[in-house]
């Protein structure tokens, strides 16, 4: 088990995985048509609610 965590290739695989995950989240956030969605979500605290 100790040899498994000492493998140098796993560090590279982890780095690539998190880099690709970061790129995917960035592309998802800035996809076309998402601006209005995030603008509406940002205005939720400013809206008055009838209760």
Phi and psi in radians as a Rosetta constraint file:
Dihedral C 1 N 2 CA 2 C 2 CIRCULARHARMONIC -1.137 0.35
Dihedral N 2 CA 2 C 2 N 3 CIRCULARHARMONIC -0.629 0.35
Dihedral C 2 N 3 CA 3 C 3 CIRCULARHARMONIC -1.156 0.35
Dihedral N 3 CA 3 C 3 N 4 CIRCULARHARMONIC -0.552 0.35
Dihedral C 3 N 4 CA 4 C 4 CIRCULARHARMONIC -1.110 0.35
Dihedral N 4 CA 4 C 4 N 5 CIRCULARHARMONIC -0.745 0.35
Dihedral C 4 N 5 CA 5 C 5 CIRCULARHARMONIC -1.399 0.35
Dihedral N 5 CA 5 C 5 N 6 CIRCULARHARMONIC -0.219 0.35
Dihedral C 5 N 6 CA 6 C 6 CIRCULARHARMONIC -1.621 0.35
Dihedral N 6 CA 6 C 6 N 7 CIRCULARHARMONIC 0.035 0.35
Dihedral C 6 N 7 CA 7 C 7 CIRCULARHARMONIC -1.251 0.35
Dihedral N 7 CA 7 C 7 N 8 CIRCULARHARMONIC 2.192 0.35
Dihedral C 7 N 8 CA 8 C 8 CIRCULARHARMONIC -1.218 0.35
Dihedral N 8 CA 8 C 8 N 9 CIRCULARHARMONIC -0.487 0.35
Dihedral C 8 N 9 CA 9 C 9 CIRCULARHARMONIC -1.217 0.35
Dihedral N 9 CA 9 C 9 N 10 CIRCULARHARMONIC -0.469 0.35
Dihedral C 9 N 10 CA 10 C 10 CIRCULARHARMONIC -1.180 0.35
Dihedral N 10 CA 10 C 10 N 11 CIRCULARHARMONIC -0.563 0.35
Dihedral C 10 N 11 CA 11 C 11 CIRCULARHARMONIC -1.114 0.35
Dihedral N 11 CA 11 C 11 N 12 CIRCULARHARMONIC -0.735 0.35
Dihedral C 11 N 12 CA 12 C 12 CIRCULARHARMONIC -1.167 0.35
Dihedral N 12 CA 12 C 12 N 13 CIRCULARHARMONIC -0.722 0.35
Dihedral C 12 N 13 CA 13 C 13 CIRCULARHARMONIC -1.110 0.35
Dihedral N 13 CA 13 C 13 N 14 CIRCULARHARMONIC -0.728 0.35
Dihedral C 13 N 14 CA 14 C 14 CIRCULARHARMONIC -1.115 0.35
Dihedral N 14 CA 14 C 14 N 15 CIRCULARHARMONIC -0.748 0.35
Dihedral C 14 N 15 CA 15 C 15 CIRCULARHARMONIC -1.057 0.35
Dihedral N 15 CA 15 C 15 N 16 CIRCULARHARMONIC -0.798 0.35
Dihedral C 15 N 16 CA 16 C 16 CIRCULARHARMONIC -1.129 0.35
Dihedral N 16 CA 16 C 16 N 17 CIRCULARHARMONIC -0.700 0.35
Dihedral C 16 N 17 CA 17 C 17 CIRCULARHARMONIC -1.067 0.35
Dihedral N 17 CA 17 C 17 N 18 CIRCULARHARMONIC -0.857 0.35
Dihedral C 17 N 18 CA 18 C 18 CIRCULARHARMONIC -1.223 0.35
Dihedral N 18 CA 18 C 18 N 19 CIRCULARHARMONIC -0.556 0.35
Dihedral C 18 N 19 CA 19 C 19 CIRCULARHARMONIC -1.151 0.35
Dihedral N 19 CA 19 C 19 N 20 CIRCULARHARMONIC -0.776 0.35
Dihedral C 19 N 20 CA 20 C 20 CIRCULARHARMONIC -1.149 0.35
Dihedral N 20 CA 20 C 20 N 21 CIRCULARHARMONIC -0.644 0.35
Dihedral C 20 N 21 CA 21 C 21 CIRCULARHARMONIC -1.106 0.35
Dihedral N 21 CA 21 C 21 N 22 CIRCULARHARMONIC -0.762 0.35
Dihedral C 21 N 22 CA 22 C 22 CIRCULARHARMONIC -1.062 0.35
Dihedral N 22 CA 22 C 22 N 23 CIRCULARHARMONIC -0.766 0.35
Dihedral C 22 N 23 CA 23 C 23 CIRCULARHARMONIC -1.114 0.35
Dihedral N 23 CA 23 C 23 N 24 CIRCULARHARMONIC -0.701 0.35
Dihedral C 23 N 24 CA 24 C 24 CIRCULARHARMONIC -1.141 0.35
Dihedral N 24 CA 24 C 24 N 25 CIRCULARHARMONIC -0.738 0.35
Dihedral C 24 N 25 CA 25 C 25 CIRCULARHARMONIC -1.151 0.35
Dihedral N 25 CA 25 C 25 N 26 CIRCULARHARMONIC -0.691 0.35
Dihedral C 25 N 26 CA 26 C 26 CIRCULARHARMONIC -1.121 0.35
Dihedral N 26 CA 26 C 26 N 27 CIRCULARHARMONIC -0.780 0.35
Dihedral C 26 N 27 CA 27 C 27 CIRCULARHARMONIC -1.139 0.35
Dihedral N 27 CA 27 C 27 N 28 CIRCULARHARMONIC -0.659 0.35
Dihedral C 27 N 28 CA 28 C 28 CIRCULARHARMONIC -1.135 0.35
Dihedral N 28 CA 28 C 28 N 29 CIRCULARHARMONIC -0.687 0.35
Dihedral C 28 N 29 CA 29 C 29 CIRCULARHARMONIC -1.195 0.35
Dihedral N 29 CA 29 C 29 N 30 CIRCULARHARMONIC -0.710 0.35
Dihedral C 29 N 30 CA 30 C 30 CIRCULARHARMONIC -1.755 0.35
Dihedral N 30 CA 30 C 30 N 31 CIRCULARHARMONIC 0.431 0.35
Dihedral C 30 N 31 CA 31 C 31 CIRCULARHARMONIC -1.212 0.35
Dihedral N 31 CA 31 C 31 N 32 CIRCULARHARMONIC 2.705 0.35
Dihedral C 31 N 32 CA 32 C 32 CIRCULARHARMONIC -1.092 0.35
Dihedral N 32 CA 32 C 32 N 33 CIRCULARHARMONIC 2.385 0.35
Dihedral C 32 N 33 CA 33 C 33 CIRCULARHARMONIC 1.573 0.35
Dihedral N 33 CA 33 C 33 N 34 CIRCULARHARMONIC -0.045 0.35
Dihedral C 33 N 34 CA 34 C 34 CIRCULARHARMONIC -1.557 0.35
Dihedral N 34 CA 34 C 34 N 35 CIRCULARHARMONIC -0.189 0.35
Dihedral C 34 N 35 CA 35 C 35 CIRCULARHARMONIC -1.066 0.35
Dihedral N 35 CA 35 C 35 N 36 CIRCULARHARMONIC -0.793 0.35
Dihedral C 35 N 36 CA 36 C 36 CIRCULARHARMONIC -1.143 0.35
Dihedral N 36 CA 36 C 36 N 37 CIRCULARHARMONIC -0.632 0.35
Dihedral C 36 N 37 CA 37 C 37 CIRCULARHARMONIC -1.090 0.35
Dihedral N 37 CA 37 C 37 N 38 CIRCULARHARMONIC -0.845 0.35
Dihedral C 37 N 38 CA 38 C 38 CIRCULARHARMONIC -1.227 0.35
Dihedral N 38 CA 38 C 38 N 39 CIRCULARHARMONIC -0.543 0.35
Dihedral C 38 N 39 CA 39 C 39 CIRCULARHARMONIC -1.156 0.35
Dihedral N 39 CA 39 C 39 N 40 CIRCULARHARMONIC -0.745 0.35
Dihedral C 39 N 40 CA 40 C 40 CIRCULARHARMONIC -1.133 0.35
Dihedral N 40 CA 40 C 40 N 41 CIRCULARHARMONIC -0.698 0.35
Dihedral C 40 N 41 CA 41 C 41 CIRCULARHARMONIC -1.166 0.35
Dihedral N 41 CA 41 C 41 N 42 CIRCULARHARMONIC -0.590 0.35
Dihedral C 41 N 42 CA 42 C 42 CIRCULARHARMONIC -1.244 0.35
Dihedral N 42 CA 42 C 42 N 43 CIRCULARHARMONIC -0.403 0.35
Dihedral C 42 N 43 CA 43 C 43 CIRCULARHARMONIC -1.581 0.35
Dihedral N 43 CA 43 C 43 N 44 CIRCULARHARMONIC -0.035 0.35
Dihedral C 43 N 44 CA 44 C 44 CIRCULARHARMONIC -1.014 0.35
Dihedral N 44 CA 44 C 44 N 45 CIRCULARHARMONIC -0.763 0.35
Dihedral C 44 N 45 CA 45 C 45 CIRCULARHARMONIC -1.177 0.35
Dihedral N 45 CA 45 C 45 N 46 CIRCULARHARMONIC -0.317 0.35
Dihedral C 45 N 46 CA 46 C 46 CIRCULARHARMONIC -1.601 0.35
Dihedral N 46 CA 46 C 46 N 47 CIRCULARHARMONIC -0.156 0.35
Dihedral C 46 N 47 CA 47 C 47 CIRCULARHARMONIC -1.440 0.35
Dihedral N 47 CA 47 C 47 N 48 CIRCULARHARMONIC 2.521 0.35
Dihedral C 47 N 48 CA 48 C 48 CIRCULARHARMONIC -1.568 0.35
Dihedral N 48 CA 48 C 48 N 49 CIRCULARHARMONIC 2.415 0.35
Dihedral C 48 N 49 CA 49 C 49 CIRCULARHARMONIC -1.995 0.35
Dihedral N 49 CA 49 C 49 N 50 CIRCULARHARMONIC 2.429 0.35
Dihedral C 49 N 50 CA 50 C 50 CIRCULARHARMONIC -1.516 0.35
Dihedral N 50 CA 50 C 50 N 51 CIRCULARHARMONIC 1.994 0.35
